[in-house]
Amino acid sequence: MSRAVRVGTWNVREGLPDRSCAPEDRPAAMREFAKLVNEAAVDVLAVQEMDFDPAGRSMVRDTLRSATALEHVYAEPLSPSAYLPGHRSGLAIASRVPVLAHGLDLLPNPRLRNGPGPAGMVSYDKGLIAGTVRCADQDGAAGLTVVSLHALPFRRFGRQPEEPEFSRIWQALADLLHNYRDGPLVVAGDFNTRHRALVLDAAERSLSRAIGDLPTHRGQPTDDVLYTDELVQRAEPQVIRNFSDHGLFVVELARR
């Protein structure tokens, strides 16, 4: 990884356009999805809310493999779909080069509820997957470990992520990240808060944030790419608007 690597993170809303729950809207969204990934020249993409149908098929995964240079896709289902009964939503890491998968880890679920009875929304499991990618020009150097993260949407339950009750969630995240203490690390995903200190203050390794104050979702910088001291950011990051309710966030990183 002596050359610069373009890292992206994107909550793709299960391939459905913002405010749509209609599967027939997916094909047009997937054409835009492939176009933007290719135009942004992304090398590694962390995906949140990847779609999985009841048979485990995924239109987002198929599109990455067939219509972009990111043919190596490691994906895991995480929770029930918020949009389509019987479907699931998950996480993925897509790369130009093979991904050594490290598995899925769940964060503590506080079982929040929004509204009474069975009709009320209950907090789904959230968590992360990790994978290591190694570029051909590394000459024995440690590969880049990439985490794709999806945190709990506290706001949907009228709660704040910095409430003391939830400190155990952020500490659990920090403990999971400590498993990747060797070599450069990137933590990319939907943090569902602009308060990145909740992660940075708990993490044992020093992490820098790439997003600054660029809004990625409903006017807030909720998505981000965090990176360790072995890496340096090159050029200005991009937020690319699209069919989803989250922007595609892309940053260029290189080894120091």
C-alpha positions in Angstrom: 0.0 0.0 0.0 2.8 2.4 -0.9 0.4 4.1 -3.4 -2.6 6.0 -2.4 -5.8 4.0 -1.8 -9.2 5.5 -2.3 -11.4 4.3 0.6 -15.2 4.8 0.5 -18.1 4.3 2.9 -21.7 4.2 1.9 -25.0 3.3 3.6 -26.8 2.2 0.5 -30.3 1.7 2.1 -30.6 -1.8 0.8 -30.3 -0.5 -2.8 -33.6 1.4 -2.4 -34.0 5.1 -3.2 -34.6 7.5 -0.3 -38.2 7.1 1.0 -38.9 4.1 -1.2 -39.8 0.6 -0.2 -40.5 -0.6 -3.7 -38.2 -3.3 -5.1 -39.0 -2.2 -8.7 -37.0 1.0 -7.9 -33.8 -1.0 -7.3 -32.6 -1.5 -11.0 -32.3 2.3 -11.6 -30.6 2.8 -8.2 -28.1 0.0 -9.0 -27.2 1.6 -12.3 -26.4 4.8 -10.4 -24.6 2.9 -7.7 -22.2 1.3 -10.2 -21.7 4.5 -12.1 -20.7 6.5 -9.0 -18.4 3.7 -7.6 -16.6 3.7 -11.0 -16.4 7.4 -11.4 -15.1 7.9 -7.9 -12.4 5.3 -8.6 -12.9 3.6 -5.2 -10.4 0.9 -4.3 -12.0 -0.3 -1.1 -15.7 0.3 -0.1 -17.3 -0.3 3.2 -21.0 -0.8 2.7 -23.8 -0.6 5.3 -27.4 -1.7 4.8 -26.5 -4.2 2.0 -29.6 -6.1 0.9 -30.2 -9.8 1.3 -33.3 -11.5 0.1 -34.7 -14.6 1.8 -32.4 -16.9 -0.2 -29.3 -14.8 0.7 -29.0 -13.1 -2.7 -28.0 -9.5 -2.9 -28.5 -7.1 -5.8 -25.9 -4.7 -4.3 -23.3 -7.5 -4.1 -24.1 -8.7 -7.6 -23.8 -5.2 -9.0 -20.4 -4.7 -7.3 -19.1 -7.9 -8.8 -20.4 -7.5 -12.3 -20.4 -3.8 -12.9 -17.5 -2.3 -10.9 -13.8 -3.1 -10.4 -14.7 -4.1 -6.8 -15.1 -7.8 -7.6 -14.0 -9.1 -4.3 -16.9 -8.7 -1.8 -17.0 -10.0 1.8 -20.6 -9.6 3.1 -22.5 -10.6 6.2 -26.3 -10.2 7.0 -26.8 -8.3 10.3 -30.4 -7.7 11.0 -34.0 -7.8 9.6 -34.6 -5.4 6.8 -36.3 -2.1 7.7 -38.0 -2.0 4.4 -39.0 -5.5 3.1 -40.5 -8.3 5.2 -38.5 -11.4 5.2 -35.4 -9.7 3.9 -32.2 -8.8 5.8 -29.8 -5.9 5.9 -26.1 -6.3 6.4 -22.5 -5.1 6.0 -19.9 -5.6 3.3 -16.3 -4.8 2.3 -15.7 -4.6 -1.4 -12.2 -4.4 -2.9 -10.2 -4.5 -6.1 -8.0 -7.1 -4.5 -8.9 -10.2 -2.4 -10.2 -9.6 1.2 -9.1 -11.7 4.1 -12.3 -11.8 6.1 -12.2 -11.5 9.9 -15.9 -12.1 10.7 -18.9 -10.3 12.1 -19.0 -8.8 15.6 -22.2 -7.5 17.3 -22.4 -4.5 19.5 -24.5 -4.6 22.7 -28.2 -4.0 21.8 -30.0 -1.9 24.4 -33.4 -3.1 23.1 -34.8 0.3 22.7 -38.4 0.7 21.7 -40.2 3.5 19.8 -43.9 3.2 20.5 -46.1 0.7 22.4 -47.0 -2.9 21.6 -45.9 -5.0 18.7 -46.3 -2.1 16.2 -43.5 -0.2 18.0 -40.0 -0.1 16.4 -37.4 -2.1 18.3 -33.7 -1.5 18.0 -32.0 -4.1 15.7 -28.6 -5.6 16.2 -25.7 -3.4 15.0 -22.1 -4.2 14.7 -19.1 -4.4 12.3 -17.2 -6.7 10.0 -13.5 -6.5 9.3 -11.3 -7.6 6.4 -7.7 -7.1 5.4 -6.6 -6.2 1.9 -3.1 -6.3 0.5 -1.9 -4.5 -2.5 0.5 -6.1 -4.9 3.2 -3.4 -4.3 3.4 -3.8 -0.5 6.6 -6.0 -0.5 5.8 -7.7 2.8 4.3 -4.8 4.6 1.2 -5.4 6.7 -2.1 -5.2 4.8 -4.7 -2.6 5.3 -7.4 -3.7 7.7 -10.8 -2.2 6.9 -13.8 -2.2 9.3 -17.3 -1.6 8.0 -19.4 -0.3 10.9 -23.1 0.4 11.5 -24.0 2.0 14.8 -27.4 2.2 16.5 -29.7 5.1 15.3 -30.4 6.5 18.8 -32.3 9.5 17.4 -35.1 7.2 16.1 -35.8 6.3 19.7 -35.7 9.8 21.0 -32.3 9.1 22.7 -28.9 10.6 22.6 -25.8 8.4 21.9 -23.8 10.2 24.6 -26.1 9.2 27.4 -24.2 7.3 30.1 -26.4 4.2 29.6 -24.8 3.7 26.2 -21.2 4.1 27.1 -20.9 0.3 27.2 -21.7 0.2 23.5 -18.9 2.6 22.6 -16.5 0.8 24.9 -17.4 -2.5 23.3 -16.7 -1.0 19.9 -13.3 0.2 21.2 -12.5 -3.2 22.6 -13.4 -4.9 19.2 -11.1 -2.4 17.4 -8.3 -3.3 19.7 -8.3 -6.7 18.1 -6.7 -5.0 15.0 -3.7 -3.5 16.7 -1.1 -4.4 14.1 -0.7 -2.5 10.9 -2.8 0.3 9.4 -6.5 0.3 10.3 -9.4 2.1 8.7 -12.8 2.3 10.5 -15.4 3.3 7.9 -19.2 3.4 8.3 -22.4 4.9 9.6 -21.7 6.1 13.1 -25.3 7.5 13.4 -23.9 10.5 15.4 -21.7 13.5 14.6 -20.0 13.0 18.0 -17.0 11.0 17.0 -15.3 11.5 20.4 -17.5 8.7 21.6 -15.3 6.3 19.6 -12.0 8.2 19.6 -11.9 8.7 23.4 -12.5 5.0 24.1 -10.1 3.6 21.4 -6.7 2.5 22.5 -5.1 3.3 19.1 -5.0 6.9 17.9 -7.5 7.5 15.1 -8.0 10.5 12.9 -11.3 11.4 11.3 -11.5 12.2 7.6 -15.0 13.8 7.3 -14.5 17.0 9.2 -17.9 18.7 9.2 -19.0 17.6 5.7 -22.7 16.5 5.9 -23.4 13.0 4.7 -27.0 12.3 6.0 -29.8 14.8 6.6 -27.3 17.6 7.0 -25.1 15.9 9.6 -21.6 14.3 9.3 -22.8 10.9 10.5 -20.7 8.8 8.2 -16.9 8.8 8.4 -13.6 7.1 7.7 -11.3 6.9 10.7 -7.6 5.9 10.2 -4.5 5.2 12.3 -1.2 7.0 12.5 0.4 4.8 9.8 -1.8 6.5 7.3 -2.0 10.1 6.0 -4.9 11.7 4.1 -4.3 13.0 0.7 -6.5 15.6 -1.1 -9.9 16.8 0.0 -12.5 14.1 0.8 -15.7 13.9 -1.3 -19.3 13.5 -0.4 -21.3 12.4 -3.5 -25.1 12.7 -3.4 -27.1 9.8 -4.8 -30.3 7.8 -4.6 -29.7 6.8 -0.9 -30.4 9.0 2.1 -26.6 8.8 2.8 -23.9 10.3 0.6 -21.0 8.2 -0.8 -18.0 9.4 1.2 -14.6 8.9 -0.4 -11.1 9.8 1.0 -7.6 9.1 -0.3 -5.2 7.5 2.1 -1.5 6.5 1.8 1.1 5.0 4.1 3.4 7.5 5.7 
